[in-house]
Amino acid sequence: MTGDEVGARLATLLGGVEVTVSLSGGQAHARATVDVPPASWRDALRAARDDTELSCDFFDWLSAVDELADGFDIVAHLWSTAHRHGLLLRTRVPRDAAVVPSVVAVFPGAAWHERETHEMFGIGFDGHPDLRPLLLPPEFEGHPLRKEFVLASRVAKPWPGAKEPGESEAGGGRRPIRPPGVPAPGEWGTTPTPGGAAGVGEGPRGGTPARPARERPARPAPGERAARPAPGERPARPLPGERPTGPSRPEPADADRERRAAGQEPTPGEEPTSEGGS
């Protein structure tokens, strides 16, 4: 069955219940998506399991999505091992009355999914045999996957996503980004600037301090630089006692020209001497 046929079949099984049938994304992996009211939540999963044409006998997962003022979407994914098609079932509950019937009696494997969803979102599952904490310690307060929950660890530590890979820790680059789950400045505590933002951000710095910028040596003023000889001009010779800055002795060809200019013949095997001595 195609995704549209699966959704239409479940809508028919639920009779006069108002449902919305759509298709999820994923192109070739798209799934039929059926939205049902909370009161029909358990009946919809039972119908998808027991109908021979749907035969969604495998319970894959169940979780929730925080839609803020619109409430919570509870989502369950079923799969048919016989017909090789999937089905996404959704229902929406208001924020101030987030309770749906438990489906543990229909799919026993949903027990720990409902426990996790209850723990992370604060959604109640009416009829669940044991909604005790599954992942968090008993003394933990709050529901971490609600969007209003403040992730304190992201306030206390620099967020890795504040910099792109390869950006310098000494600053520059993008404008610092506030990590997801951390409120704006003034709403809750203080918000640290991510490490490497060079002190520019939304509150006192936190995490590893930025590395100091390397100091470059000052360039000499134009008048302090040594003048280069013009083309064809010979560099000046150093005075006696001065340390020459150029080659320590002239090339043999230059020494021969100097001897000929002075009326002397170059001596074979004799090394040229500097001015003022022989």
C-alpha positions as CSV (number, residue, x, y, z in Angstrom):
1,M,0.0,0.0,0.0
2,T,1.1,3.5,-0.7
3,G,1.3,6.2,2.0
4,D,-1.9,7.8,0.9
5,E,-3.7,4.4,0.9
6,V,-2.4,3.6,4.4
7,G,-3.7,6.9,5.8
8,A,-7.0,6.6,4.0
9,R,-7.5,3.1,5.3
10,L,-6.9,4.1,9.0
11,A,-9.2,7.1,8.6
12,T,-11.9,4.7,7.4
13,L,-11.3,2.3,10.4
14,L,-11.8,5.2,12.8
15,G,-15.3,5.9,11.5
16,G,-16.6,9.3,12.4
17,V,-13.5,10.5,14.2
18,E,-12.1,13.7,12.7
19,V,-8.6,12.9,11.5
20,T,-6.1,14.6,9.2
21,V,-4.2,12.5,6.6
22,S,-0.9,13.7,5.1
23,L,2.4,12.4,3.9
24,S,5.7,12.9,5.6
25,G,8.9,14.0,3.9
26,G,11.6,11.7,2.7
27,Q,10.6,11.1,-0.9
28,A,10.9,7.4,-1.4
29,H,10.9,6.9,2.4
30,A,7.8,9.0,3.0
31,R,5.3,7.7,5.5
32,A,1.6,8.1,5.9
33,T,0.9,10.6,8.7
34,V,-2.4,10.6,10.5
35,D,-3.4,13.2,13.1
36,V,-6.0,12.0,15.6
37,P,-7.6,13.7,18.6
38,P,-6.2,12.6,22.0
39,A,-9.3,10.6,23.0
40,S,-8.8,8.4,19.9
41,W,-5.1,7.9,20.4
42,R,-5.2,4.4,21.8
43,D,-8.0,3.3,19.4
44,A,-5.9,4.5,16.4
45,L,-2.9,2.4,17.4
46,R,-5.1,-0.7,18.1
47,A,-6.8,-0.3,14.7
48,A,-3.5,0.0,12.9
49,R,-2.3,-3.2,14.6
50,D,-5.3,-5.4,14.2
51,D,-6.5,-4.5,10.6
52,T,-5.3,-7.1,8.2
53,E,-4.6,-4.6,5.4
54,L,-2.5,-2.3,7.6
55,S,-1.1,-5.0,10.0
56,C,1.3,-2.6,11.7
57,D,2.5,-5.2,14.2
58,F,5.9,-3.6,15.0
59,F,6.1,-0.7,17.4
60,D,9.1,1.4,16.5
61,W,9.2,4.4,18.8
62,L,7.2,7.1,20.6
63,S,8.2,10.6,21.6
64,A,7.0,14.2,21.6
65,V,7.6,17.6,20.1
66,D,7.3,20.8,22.1
67,E,5.2,23.3,20.0
68,L,5.3,26.0,22.7
69,A,1.9,27.8,22.9
70,D,0.3,25.1,20.7
71,G,1.0,22.4,23.2
72,F,2.8,19.0,22.6
73,D,2.7,16.7,19.6
74,I,2.9,13.1,20.6
75,V,4.2,10.9,17.8
76,A,4.3,7.1,17.4
77,H,5.9,5.2,14.5
78,L,4.5,1.8,13.6
79,W,5.7,-0.6,10.9
80,S,4.2,-3.6,9.1
81,T,6.6,-6.5,8.8
82,A,4.2,-8.3,6.5
83,H,3.4,-5.4,4.0
84,R,6.6,-3.4,4.5
85,H,4.9,0.0,5.0
86,G,5.1,2.5,7.9
87,L,2.6,4.7,9.7
88,L,3.2,7.9,11.7
89,L,0.4,8.6,14.2
90,R,0.2,12.0,15.9
91,T,-1.9,13.7,18.5
92,R,-1.7,17.1,20.1
93,V,-2.4,17.9,23.7
94,P,-2.6,21.4,25.3
95,R,0.3,22.6,27.5
96,D,-1.8,22.9,30.6
97,A,-3.4,19.5,30.3
98,A,-0.7,17.3,28.7
99,V,-2.2,13.8,29.2
100,V,-3.0,11.0,26.7
101,P,-4.1,7.4,27.2
102,S,-1.2,4.9,27.6
103,V,-0.8,2.4,24.8
104,V,1.2,-0.1,26.9
105,A,-1.8,-2.5,26.7
106,V,-1.7,-2.4,22.9
107,F,2.1,-2.4,22.5
108,P,4.0,-3.5,25.7
109,G,7.2,-2.2,24.1
110,A,5.9,1.4,24.5
111,A,6.4,1.3,28.2
112,W,9.8,2.8,28.4
113,H,9.1,5.2,25.5
114,E,6.2,6.6,27.6
115,R,8.4,6.8,30.7
116,E,11.1,8.7,28.8
117,T,8.5,11.1,27.2
118,H,6.9,11.7,30.6
119,E,10.3,12.4,32.2
120,M,11.6,14.7,29.4
121,F,8.4,16.6,28.5
122,G,6.2,16.2,31.6
123,I,3.4,14.5,29.6
124,G,1.2,12.1,31.5
125,F,0.1,8.7,30.1
126,D,-3.1,7.6,31.7
127,G,-3.1,3.9,32.6
128,H,0.7,3.5,32.4
129,P,1.7,0.9,35.1
130,D,4.9,2.6,36.2
131,L,5.9,6.2,35.3
132,R,9.0,6.4,37.5
133,P,12.2,8.2,36.2
134,L,14.1,6.3,33.5
135,L,17.2,8.4,32.6
136,L,17.5,11.2,35.2
137,P,18.2,10.9,38.9
138,P,15.2,11.0,41.2
139,E,16.2,14.4,42.7
140,F,16.2,16.1,39.3
141,E,13.6,18.9,38.9
142,G,12.1,19.9,35.6
143,H,11.7,18.5,32.1
144,P,14.9,19.0,30.0
145,L,13.3,18.7,26.5
146,R,10.7,21.4,27.1
147,K,11.8,24.5,25.2
148,E,11.5,26.8,28.2
149,F,13.8,24.6,30.3
150,V,17.2,26.4,30.8
151,L,20.2,24.3,30.0
152,A,22.5,25.4,32.8
153,S,25.4,23.5,31.5
154,R,25.4,25.6,28.3
155,V,25.5,28.7,30.4
156,A,28.5,27.5,32.5
157,K,30.5,26.1,29.5
158,P,31.5,27.5,26.1
159,W,29.3,26.2,23.4
160,P,31.3,24.3,20.7
161,G,28.9,25.7,18.0
162,A,29.9,29.3,18.7
163,K,32.8,29.0,16.2
164,E,33.1,27.4,12.8
165,P,35.9,24.8,12.5
166,G,39.2,26.6,11.7
167,E,38.2,30.0,13.1
168,S,40.9,31.6,15.3
169,E,40.5,31.5,19.0
170,A,42.0,35.0,19.2
171,G,38.8,36.7,18.0
172,G,37.4,37.9,14.7
173,G,35.2,35.8,12.6
174,R,31.5,35.6,13.2
175,R,29.5,37.5,15.8
176,P,29.2,35.3,19.0
177,I,26.0,33.1,19.0
178,R,24.0,32.4,22.1
179,P,23.7,28.6,22.5
180,P,20.3,26.9,22.1
181,G,18.6,26.5,25.5
182,V,20.2,29.6,27.0
183,P,17.9,32.6,27.6
184,A,18.6,36.1,26.5
185,P,20.7,38.3,28.8
186,G,18.6,39.5,31.8
187,E,16.1,36.6,31.6
188,W,18.0,34.2,33.7
189,G,21.4,34.6,35.4
190,T,24.3,35.6,33.2
191,T,25.2,34.4,29.8
192,P,28.9,33.8,29.2
193,T,30.6,34.8,26.0
194,P,31.8,31.7,24.1
195,G,35.5,31.1,24.4
196,G,37.5,32.9,21.7
197,A,35.2,35.9,21.2
198,A,37.8,38.3,22.6
199,G,35.5,39.8,25.2
200,V,32.8,40.9,22.8
201,G,29.4,39.2,23.6
202,E,26.4,39.1,25.8
203,G,27.8,39.0,29.3
204,P,30.8,38.0,31.4
205,R,33.3,35.7,29.8
206,G,33.2,32.0,30.6
207,G,35.3,29.0,29.7
208,T,38.8,29.1,28.3
209,P,40.1,32.7,27.9
210,A,41.1,33.9,24.4
211,R,44.7,33.7,23.4
212,P,46.6,37.0,23.3
213,A,47.3,38.3,19.8
214,R,51.0,37.9,18.7
215,E,53.0,41.1,18.6
216,R,54.8,41.9,15.4
217,P,58.1,43.9,15.4
218,A,57.7,47.6,14.4
219,R,58.8,48.4,10.9
220,P,61.6,51.0,10.5
221,A,60.7,54.5,9.4
222,P,61.4,55.2,5.7
223,G,64.4,57.4,6.6
224,E,65.9,54.6,8.8
225,R,66.1,52.0,6.1
226,A,69.4,51.4,4.3
227,A,69.4,53.0,0.9
228,R,69.8,50.6,-2.0
229,P,72.5,51.4,-4.6
230,A,71.3,52.7,-7.9
231,P,71.7,50.4,-11.0
232,G,75.4,50.4,-12.0
233,E,76.5,52.1,-8.8
234,R,79.0,50.3,-6.6
235,P,78.1,50.0,-2.8
236,A,80.3,52.1,-0.5
237,R,83.2,50.4,1.1
238,P,83.2,50.2,4.9
239,L,85.8,52.4,6.8
240,P,88.7,50.7,8.6
241,G,87.5,49.1,11.8
242,E,83.9,48.9,10.7
243,R,82.3,45.6,10.2
244,P,81.3,45.3,6.5
245,T,77.6,44.6,5.9
246,G,78.1,43.2,2.4
247,P,80.5,40.5,1.1
248,S,83.7,40.2,3.1
249,R,85.9,40.5,0.0
250,P,85.4,41.5,-3.6
251,E,85.0,39.0,-6.3
252,P,88.2,38.0,-8.2
253,A,87.0,39.7,-11.4
254,D,86.5,43.0,-9.6
255,A,90.0,42.8,-8.0
256,D,91.6,42.3,-11.5
257,R,89.8,45.4,-12.8
258,E,91.0,47.5,-9.8
259,R,94.6,46.4,-10.4
260,R,94.5,47.2,-14.1
261,A,93.0,50.7,-13.3
262,A,95.9,51.3,-10.9
263,G,98.4,50.3,-13.5
264,Q,99.2,47.0,-11.8
265,E,99.1,43.5,-13.3
266,P,97.2,40.9,-11.5
267,T,99.4,38.4,-9.9
268,P,98.4,34.8,-10.6
269,G,97.4,32.9,-7.4
270,E,97.5,36.1,-5.3
271,E,94.3,36.9,-3.4
272,P,93.0,40.4,-3.7
273,T,93.6,42.7,-0.8
274,S,91.3,45.4,0.7
275,E,92.0,49.1,0.2
276,G,94.9,50.5,2.3
277,G,97.0,47.3,2.5
278,S,98.6,44.6,0.3
